Amino acid sequence: MKKALKITGLAAGVLILIISLAIAWFQLKPLPTYDVVDSGLKVEVTPERVHTGALISANLCAVCHMADDGTLSGRQIEDVDGLGKIYSANITQHKVYGIGHYTDGELFYLFRTGVKRDGHLVLPMMFSSLQMSDEDLFSLIAFLRSDDPAVQPSENIIPRYKQTFLSKMLFNLAFKPLPWSGTPVVAPDKNDRIAYGAYLVKGRHMCYECHSGSFETNDPINPENSARYLGGGTEFLDIRTGEVITIPNITPDPEHGIGDYSLEEFITAVKYGKNNEGRMLRFPMMPFAGVDSSDITAIYQYLQTVPQLGPPTEAANM
């Protein structure tokens, strides 16, 4: 018995030592860096691109990066699943505190892969896309270079992200850049309504990211392989209130999804933030009045083709 207890105690001691060494290693190890590709891209800023980029920014950037003064100068985000106190970045044109020192090529690479110009990886909840067309990314860059008040230089200094042991471990072991091929990405012809609607859902507006099962199980390479693709269940932190919201199902299920929405009701929901029962939609779903109704129609037509899914949890009604 004494021998067995001695062996057990020795094994426990070795295990504690291994865990302690692992914690120390991750705490002291610098975060990994990755190659950065700057193609020398120079985006022409046109009114059409700025308009499209503003819509993309309102959908994908403003929710987290919009400060109280109306600029995209960053803000505090509540503790996220043990990753620590997180702040969204200042993405105004300020050359020190914002992204004014980025070249167009570096921004393009960041949006494709999630790798910053210093080689470090941004947090995985930051938008990065393999599905968005080159032209739409050019539009987003054009907007960020425009004279829009939201992107004018702001001296808002964002505190440095203080990482936890868990976040350091994940950045070293789990979080990786999206693959870079450099191959041009072209949106489908608008006349192919289903294909174009699929592109809007997976590419330009990235609806699947929030409306699938969870951020952790989303597949940015093949979005349809995401758990509960468009079936809802993702938990989203309302950075204004700290409340956790479950994102709803937008498959054509008539009871738990949008199967009981007419096209007109769906357009009203997207453009004006009001569901088919007359209630206002909840954050982070914002009214997108600037989105063209023909694009919303294409999204609606595509959503009618995806498999119906029931509820994973008690999701907020759309």
C-alpha positions in Angstrom: 0.0 0.0 0.0 2.8 2.4 0.9 4.6 1.6 -2.3 1.4 2.3 -4.3 0.9 5.6 -2.5 4.5 6.6 -3.1 4.1 5.9 -6.8 0.8 7.8 -7.0 2.4 10.8 -5.2 5.4 10.7 -7.5 3.2 10.6 -10.6 1.1 13.5 -9.3 4.3 15.5 -8.6 5.6 14.8 -12.1 2.2 15.9 -13.6 2.2 19.1 -11.6 5.7 19.8 -12.7 4.8 19.3 -16.4 1.8 21.6 -16.1 3.9 24.2 -14.3 6.5 24.1 -17.0 3.9 24.3 -19.8 2.3 27.4 -18.1 5.7 29.0 -17.8 6.6 28.2 -21.4 3.4 29.7 -22.8 3.7 32.7 -20.6 7.3 33.5 -21.7 7.2 32.3 -25.3 6.7 35.2 -27.8 3.7 35.1 -30.0 4.3 33.6 -33.4 4.8 35.8 -36.5 4.0 35.0 -40.1 5.1 36.2 -43.5 3.5 39.4 -44.8 2.9 39.8 -48.5 2.7 43.3 -49.9 1.8 43.1 -53.6 2.3 46.8 -54.2 -1.5 47.1 -54.8 -2.7 50.6 -55.1 -6.5 51.0 -54.9 -8.2 53.7 -56.9 -10.6 55.6 -54.7 -13.8 56.2 -56.7 -17.3 57.3 -55.5 -18.7 53.9 -56.4 -16.1 52.0 -54.4 -16.5 54.3 -51.4 -20.3 53.8 -51.4 -19.9 50.0 -51.5 -17.1 50.1 -49.0 -19.2 52.1 -46.6 -22.0 49.4 -46.7 -19.4 46.7 -46.1 -17.9 48.6 -43.2 -21.3 49.3 -41.6 -22.0 45.6 -41.7 -18.6 44.1 -40.8 -16.6 46.8 -39.0 -18.7 49.3 -37.3 -20.3 46.9 -34.8 -17.0 46.5 -33.0 -14.9 49.4 -34.1 -17.4 52.3 -33.9 -16.5 54.6 -30.9 -19.0 56.9 -29.1 -17.8 59.8 -31.3 -18.9 58.1 -34.5 -15.4 57.3 -35.7 -14.0 53.8 -36.3 -11.4 54.5 -33.6 -12.0 51.4 -31.5 -13.5 50.6 -28.1 -13.4 48.2 -25.2 -15.0 44.8 -25.6 -15.9 42.8 -22.6 -14.0 39.8 -21.5 -14.4 37.1 -24.2 -14.4 33.5 -23.0 -11.2 33.8 -20.9 -9.2 35.6 -23.6 -8.9 38.7 -21.4 -10.0 42.3 -21.8 -10.1 43.0 -25.5 -10.2 46.3 -27.4 -11.1 46.7 -31.0 -8.4 48.6 -33.0 -8.4 52.2 -34.2 -8.9 51.8 -37.9 -9.0 55.5 -38.8 -6.4 57.1 -41.0 -4.2 58.2 -38.1 -0.6 57.2 -39.1 0.4 56.4 -35.5 -2.7 55.2 -33.6 -4.7 54.0 -36.6 -4.0 52.3 -39.9 -2.7 55.2 -41.9 0.8 53.6 -42.0 -0.6 50.5 -43.8 -0.2 50.2 -47.6 -3.1 49.1 -49.7 -1.4 45.8 -50.3 -0.9 45.2 -46.5 -4.5 46.0 -45.8 -5.6 43.6 -48.6 -3.4 40.9 -47.1 -4.7 41.5 -43.6 -8.3 41.2 -44.8 -7.5 38.0 -46.6 -5.4 36.2 -44.0 -5.8 38.0 -40.6 -2.0 38.9 -40.5 -1.0 42.4 -39.6 1.9 44.3 -41.2 4.1 43.3 -38.2 3.5 39.6 -38.9 1.3 39.0 -35.8 -2.2 37.5 -36.1 -5.2 39.6 -35.2 -7.8 38.1 -32.9 -9.9 35.4 -34.8 -13.1 37.3 -34.2 -11.8 40.1 -36.5 -13.3 40.0 -40.0 -11.1 38.3 -42.5 -12.4 36.6 -45.6 -11.4 34.2 -48.4 -14.8 34.5 -50.0 -15.1 38.3 -50.6 -14.3 39.4 -54.1 -11.2 41.4 -54.8 -13.4 44.2 -56.0 -15.3 44.3 -52.7 -12.1 44.4 -50.7 -10.9 47.2 -53.0 -14.1 49.0 -52.1 -13.5 48.5 -48.4 -10.0 49.9 -48.7 -11.3 52.8 -50.8 -13.7 53.7 -48.0 -11.0 53.5 -45.4 -9.0 55.9 -47.5 -11.9 58.2 -48.2 -12.9 61.6 -46.7 -15.8 60.0 -44.8 -15.9 61.4 -41.2 -15.8 57.9 -39.7 -12.3 57.2 -40.9 -10.7 60.6 -40.4 -7.5 60.4 -38.2 -8.4 59.9 -34.5 -5.9 60.0 -31.7 -7.8 57.5 -29.7 -5.1 55.3 -28.1 -6.3 51.7 -27.8 -4.8 50.0 -24.7 -2.5 47.1 -25.5 -4.2 43.7 -25.3 -3.2 42.0 -22.1 -3.3 38.3 -22.9 -4.2 35.5 -20.6 -2.5 32.1 -20.4 -5.4 30.7 -22.4 -5.1 33.3 -25.2 -1.3 32.8 -25.4 -1.8 29.1 -25.7 -4.4 29.4 -28.4 -2.3 31.9 -30.4 0.6 29.5 -30.3 -1.3 26.3 -30.9 -4.8 26.9 -32.5 -5.2 30.3 -34.1 -3.6 30.3 -37.6 -3.8 32.7 -40.6 -6.2 31.9 -43.4 -4.4 30.4 -46.4 -3.0 32.9 -48.9 -3.0 31.9 -52.6 -3.0 35.3 -54.3 -5.6 34.0 -56.8 -8.1 36.7 -57.8 -11.6 36.2 -56.4 -14.5 37.3 -58.6 -18.1 37.7 -57.6 -20.7 35.7 -59.6 -22.8 37.5 -62.3 -25.7 39.4 -60.7 -28.0 37.8 -63.2 -27.3 34.4 -61.7 -29.5 35.2 -58.7 -29.0 32.1 -56.5 -25.2 32.1 -57.0 -25.0 35.9 -56.4 -27.2 35.6 -53.3 -24.9 32.8 -52.0 -21.9 35.2 -52.6 -23.5 38.0 -50.6 -24.2 35.6 -47.7 -20.7 34.0 -47.7 -18.6 36.8 -49.1 -19.7 40.5 -49.1 -21.9 40.4 -46.0 -20.6 37.2 -44.4 -24.0 36.5 -42.9 -23.0 32.9 -42.2 -20.4 34.0 -39.6 -23.0 35.1 -37.1 -26.0 33.0 -38.2 -24.3 29.6 -38.0 -23.7 27.4 -35.0 -20.7 29.2 -33.4 -17.7 31.3 -34.3 -15.5 28.4 -33.2 -17.0 25.9 -35.7 -17.3 28.2 -38.7 -15.3 27.1 -41.8 -14.0 30.2 -43.6 -12.6 28.1 -46.4 -15.9 26.2 -47.1 -18.6 28.1 -45.2 -21.3 25.5 -46.0 -19.3 23.1 -43.8 -19.8 25.3 -40.8 -21.8 23.7 -38.0 -25.5 24.5 -38.3 -24.8 26.6 -41.4 -27.2 29.6 -41.2 -29.2 27.7 -38.6 -28.4 30.1 -35.8 -27.0 29.4 -32.3 -23.9 31.6 -32.3 -23.6 33.5 -29.0 -22.7 37.2 -29.5 -21.6 39.6 -26.8 -23.5 42.9 -26.9 -20.5 45.2 -26.3 -22.9 48.0 -25.2 -24.6 46.0 -22.4 -22.5 42.9 -21.8 -25.5 40.7 -22.6 -25.0 37.5 -24.5 -27.4 37.2 -27.4 -28.1 34.0 -29.3 -28.2 34.7 -33.1 -31.3 33.5 -34.9 -31.9 30.8 -37.5 -32.2 32.2 -41.1 -32.9 28.9 -42.9 -36.3 28.5 -44.5 -37.7 26.5 -41.6 -41.3 27.9 -41.2 -41.4 27.6 -37.4 -37.8 28.4 -36.3 -36.3 30.2 -39.3 -37.6 32.6 -41.9 -39.8 30.2 -43.8 -42.9 32.3 -42.9 -41.3 35.6 -44.3 -42.5 37.0 -47.6 -39.9 38.7 -49.8 -41.3 42.1 -48.8 -41.1 41.2 -45.0 -37.5 40.0 -45.5 -36.5 43.2 -47.2 -38.1 45.3 -44.4 -36.2 43.2 -41.8 -32.8 43.8 -43.5 -33.3 47.4 -44.5 -35.2 48.7 -41.6 -34.6 46.3 -38.7 -38.2 45.2 -38.2 -39.3 41.6 -38.2 -42.5 40.2 -39.7 -44.3 40.7 -36.4 -43.5 44.4 -36.3 -40.8 44.1 -33.6 -37.4 45.7 -33.9 -34.5 43.3 -34.4 -31.9 43.1 -31.7 -28.2 44.1 -31.8 -25.9 43.1 -33.5 -28.4 43.1 -36.4 -28.5 46.7 -37.6 -30.8 48.3 -40.2 -29.0 48.4 -43.5 -31.1 50.9 -45.4 -28.4 51.5 -47.9 -28.3 47.9 -49.2 -30.0 47.6 -52.6 -33.3 45.8 -52.5 -32.2 43.6 -55.5 -29.3 42.4 -53.5 -31.6 41.6 -50.5 -33.8 39.7 -53.0 -30.9 37.6 -54.2 -30.0 36.8 -50.5 -33.7 35.8 -49.9 -33.7 33.6 -53.0 -30.6 31.9 -52.0 -31.8 31.3 -48.4 -34.8 29.5 -49.8 -32.4 26.8 -51.2 -30.5 25.9 -48.0 -31.6 23.0 -45.8 -34.2 23.8 -43.1 -32.9 23.5 -39.5 -34.7 23.6 -36.2 -33.5 25.4 -33.1 -30.3 24.6 -31.3 -31.3 26.7 -28.3 -33.8 29.4 -27.6 -32.5 31.8 -30.2 -33.8 35.3 -30.4 -36.6 35.7 -32.9 -36.0 37.4 -36.1 
